[in-house]
Amino acid sequence: MKTLLVELEKFLRWLSETTPEERRAQDSKIQEMAQILVAQIEPINDRLELEEDDETD
């Protein structure tokens, strides 16, 4: 999970430092990276939600 957070931070820092023109030029790269990050985060989020549900039952 630590690696995922590091990668997410690096991506968000890079994204925040790009200009609108650079973002348009890198649109496919941004979209691909976002999809990869979502695919990695989604199962973690699902597991955490299940743990929360178990705690409230």
Buried (B, 14 or more C-beta within 10 A) or exposed (E): EEEEEEBBEEBEEBBEEEEEEEEEEBEEEBEEBEEEBEEBBEEEEEEEEEEEEEEEE
